[in-house]
Amino acid sequence: METQVLNDQQIIEEQSHQNERQHQALEKKPRKRDRSTENLKKRWRTLVKTGRKLHQDYGADVYFSISISRKHKDFVFRSGEAVLPMLPVDLV
């Protein structure tokens, strides 16, 4: 059995090569695309389904409003036409 003895310089060079290979492997990975809009739509659909179920099961008037400032979008759900947005003083 042959034993190889490495000096400090050889060890440092080997570690450097390993770091370079790891760095190259990381660079080759494609960046993940932004799925924030898809995730928001999915959660919004869940909220709407919950609101509809509350309205059907309990006759509750349901109103959701979400404003997303970075995309300048507003999402609104009303369980009926008579449901109006509440004023901040009406919220408990």
C-alpha positions as CSV (number, residue, x, y, z in Angstrom):
1,M,0.0,0.0,0.0
2,E,1.4,3.3,-1.1
3,T,1.1,6.3,1.1
4,Q,1.2,9.8,-0.4
5,V,2.4,12.6,1.8
6,L,1.2,16.1,0.9
7,N,2.9,19.2,2.0
8,D,1.0,22.3,3.0
9,Q,1.2,23.9,-0.4
10,Q,-0.3,20.9,-2.1
11,I,-3.1,20.7,0.4
12,I,-4.0,24.4,-0.2
13,E,-3.9,23.9,-4.0
14,E,-6.2,20.8,-3.7
15,Q,-8.7,22.8,-1.6
16,S,-8.5,25.7,-4.0
17,H,-9.3,23.3,-6.9
18,Q,-12.3,21.9,-5.0
19,N,-13.6,25.4,-4.3
20,E,-13.3,26.3,-8.0
21,R,-15.2,23.2,-9.1
22,Q,-17.9,23.9,-6.5
23,H,-18.2,27.5,-7.7
24,Q,-18.4,26.4,-11.4
25,A,-21.1,23.9,-10.5
26,L,-23.1,26.7,-8.7
27,E,-22.7,29.0,-11.7
28,K,-24.2,26.5,-14.1
29,K,-27.4,26.2,-12.2
30,P,-30.2,28.3,-13.8
31,R,-31.8,30.9,-11.6
32,K,-35.2,30.1,-10.4
33,R,-37.9,32.2,-12.0
34,D,-40.1,34.5,-9.9
35,R,-43.2,32.7,-9.0
36,S,-44.6,35.4,-6.6
37,T,-47.5,36.3,-8.9
38,E,-48.5,32.6,-9.4
39,N,-48.3,32.1,-5.6
40,L,-50.4,35.2,-5.0
41,K,-53.1,34.1,-7.4
42,K,-53.2,30.6,-5.8
43,R,-53.7,32.1,-2.3
44,W,-56.2,34.6,-3.6
45,R,-58.3,31.7,-5.1
46,T,-58.2,29.9,-1.7
47,L,-59.4,33.1,0.0
48,V,-62.2,33.5,-2.5
49,K,-63.3,29.8,-2.0
50,T,-63.3,30.3,1.7
51,G,-65.3,33.5,1.4
52,R,-67.9,31.8,-0.8
53,K,-68.2,28.9,1.6
54,L,-68.7,31.3,4.6
55,H,-71.4,33.1,2.7
56,Q,-73.2,29.9,1.6
57,D,-72.9,28.1,5.0
58,Y,-73.6,31.0,7.4
59,G,-75.1,33.7,5.3
60,A,-72.2,36.0,6.2
61,D,-71.4,39.0,4.1
62,V,-67.8,38.7,3.1
63,Y,-65.5,41.3,1.7
64,F,-61.7,40.9,0.9
65,S,-59.5,43.6,-0.5
66,I,-55.8,43.1,-1.1
67,S,-53.6,45.8,-2.6
68,I,-50.1,45.0,-3.8
69,S,-48.1,48.1,-4.0
70,R,-45.1,46.8,-5.9
71,K,-47.2,45.6,-8.8
72,H,-49.9,48.3,-8.4
73,K,-52.7,45.7,-8.4
74,D,-55.9,45.5,-6.3
75,F,-57.9,42.4,-5.7
76,V,-61.4,42.6,-4.4
77,F,-63.9,39.9,-3.5
78,R,-67.5,40.5,-2.4
79,S,-69.9,37.8,-1.4
80,G,-72.8,40.0,-2.7
81,E,-73.4,43.3,-4.3
82,A,-74.7,44.7,-1.1
83,V,-71.4,44.1,0.7
84,L,-69.5,47.4,0.9
85,P,-66.0,47.9,2.1
86,M,-65.9,48.7,5.8
87,L,-64.4,51.9,7.1
88,P,-61.4,51.6,9.4
89,V,-63.5,52.9,12.3
90,D,-65.9,50.0,11.8
91,L,-63.2,47.4,12.1
92,V,-62.7,45.7,15.4
